[in-house]
Amino acid sequence: MKQFFVLVLGVCSMLFLTNCTPTKEITVKKKPPKAKTMAAEDCGDGKQWVSGYYQYKKDEFVWKKGKCITKKEGQIYLPGRWAKDMEGNYTFKPGGWKPVGKKLTDQ
């Protein structure tokens, strides 16, 4: 049992340190605010800028500022985005790394 908790703690720490976009979809009825327009930072060699986004937490939208992330060979980072469905709900589609050449519909 102790090993299980150590494993969970390690995974949670790794996710916290990577500071990535949430990995699961969330659907809400509220329309998200328009994304803030901010200048991209110069991240330096081997890094790329990922724009900020609105995260939905505790019944409100909270701005998560953009950040520099380490590039991955042969992959491109597609940022998270909000999409409206036919019923008028809004779903956050998480960002993530995709192999170069993979169709956007294959997400």
N, C-alpha and C positions, 0 to 999 in steps of 0.2 A: 504494500500500500504506500509506503514511504517513497519507493521508486516512482510510482505513478505521480505523486505530488511534485516530485523533483522534475519529472518530465513536463508536466503541465506548466510549472513555474518557468522552466527553460523556454518552452514554446511561447508563452506570454511575454517573456522578456525579449525574445527575438522579434516578435511582432511590434513591441513598443519601440525598440531601437531602430527598426527599419522605417518607422513613421510613414507607412504606405496608406494608400486609399483603402477605405473599408472593403472587405472582400465579399460581402453579400449584398444583395439587392434589398431595398426597403421601399415600400409603396405607401404614399400618404395622399390625403385629399387636398391638402394645402398646396397652393402654387409656390414653388421656390422663388426667392428673389432673383433678380437678374445678377449674373456673376459680375464681380468687381473687375474693372479693367486695371491691370497693374503691369508695369514694365517687367519683363523677364530679367532675372539677374544673370550676370556672367558667371557660369558655374565652373569654368576651367576645363582642362583636358580630362576626358573620360567621364564627364558628368553632363547631365542635361537638366533643363528647367521643366518642372511640372507645375502647371497653373493651379491656383487655389480653387476651392469649390465650397458650396454650402452643404454642410452636413446636418441632418435632422436628428436632434437630440432633445428628449424631454419636451415634446410638443412645440419646438421652435427650431428655426434654422440658425446655425452657427457657422460663421465663416472660418474655414481652415485655410491659412495662407499657403501660397505656393512654396516650393522647395526644390533644391538641387538633389538629384538622385544619381547613383552610379549607373552608367550605361551597361547594357548587356550585349555581348557580341552576337550579331545575327538577329537581334530583336529590336522592336520599336515599342515605346511606351504609349499606350492610348489612354488619355485621362478619363476619369469618371465623368458622368454627365447625367442630367435629369431628362427623362423622356415622358411625354404625356400619352396616356393610353386613350382608347375610344370611349371609356366611361368617364373621362375627365380626371382620373387619378394621375399622380406623378410618381414615377419609379426612378430611384437612383441606380444607374448601371455602373458598377465599380470599374475603375481603370485597371490596367495591368499590362504586363509584357506580352507581346504577340510576335511570333516569328515573322521576319521580313517576308513579304509576298503572300501572307495569309489574308484571305478576304475578310473584310470587316464584318460580314454577316456570319463568319465562323466563330465569333466570340463566345 
